[in-house]
Amino acid sequence: MQIVIGILLLVVGVALPMGMLLWLSARLGRKPALAPLQVGLMLAFNGVAPVSLVTLGLGLVSQRVWAAPWIRTAALASGLAATLLLIGLVIARVAAPQRGDDG
């Protein structure tokens, strides 16, 4: 079961950046526009989250890889950074002024 979860994490880690960029390109064409802070946080999250998912997936697939201290450190650091960026995105979303569509 551990190997299956690891493979799923690898697949999600590879597909997430592509899917998020497609979503973001569609979202930028709609009103109200995203704030520059939100776009920056999303792009940063898009860069950090796949690193976390892929390193964790590799660690679950191969115990030999997980034994390397730099893999555990990379997985922990990127996971923490992704979590902080996600919290920042939520805070930026709540703090963003609600603008009506003045068409």
Beta strands, then each sheet from edge to edge (+ up, - down):
end
